[in-house]
C-alpha cells in the first residue's frame, strides 16, 4: 500500500471515530506514523527536526536499541515478514545504486569471516545433500545442452585453473592460490550463456560467491 492510499485509509478510519492508537494498530504502523499521515504539518515538522537534530536523534536511537534490543529485533523481523516484497524491492534498488560499494563490503566481510562462511556452507551442504545433488544434476544437464566448441579447449581451461602456478581472477585481478579457483561462466548458463571457451574464466572464492549467477555488468564490472 503506497503512502497516499495509506493516508486515505487512515482518514476513513479517523472519520469513523477511531483513535490514533487504533488506526496505527489497524494499519500495522507506529503511532507517530499514523499521526503524521493525518497531520501533514506534523510530518513536515518531523522532517525539519530530524535535519537539525541528527546527532541527538542518533544517540537516542542507539540507546533505545541497546535498551530494547530484543523488542527491536522482534519488531524488525515481523515487519520484514509482512513486507517481503517491499524489502526485496528496496534491496534491489540499493544494490543497483551501490554496486561497487556492495562488492567491496562483501570482499572485506569475506576476508574477515572466511572460516565462518566456509563452516556455514559445509553445514548447509550436509543438511541439504538431496537438494544439492538435484541442483548439480540439473546444472550438468544444462551444461551438456549448451556446450559449444572444442572440448579439448574447454578441458584445458579447467586444467590450467587446477594446475598452473600463477592464475589471476578475471574479476578482481588478484593471484589465486591453488584450491581457491573456480571456472566461472562469464554469462551464466541460466541467463543464456554457453559452455564454450570464450565464456569461461577463472575466478577466486570471493568473487565467485559474490557474482553467483549474475553477469559482470550486474555486479558493476565492465570486462
Buried (B, 14 or more C-beta within 10 A) or exposed (E): EEEEEBBEBBEEBBEEEBEBEBBBEEBEBEEEBBBBBBEEEEBEEBEEEEEEEEEEEEEEEEEEEEEEEEEBEEEEEEEEEEEEEEEEEEEEEEBEEEBEEBBEEBBEBBEEEEEEBEEEEEEEEEEEEEEEEEEEEEEEEBBEEBEEBEEEEBEEBEEEBEEEEEBBBBBBEEEBEEEEBBBBBBBBBEEEBBBBBEBBBBBBBBBBBBBEEBBBEBBBBEE
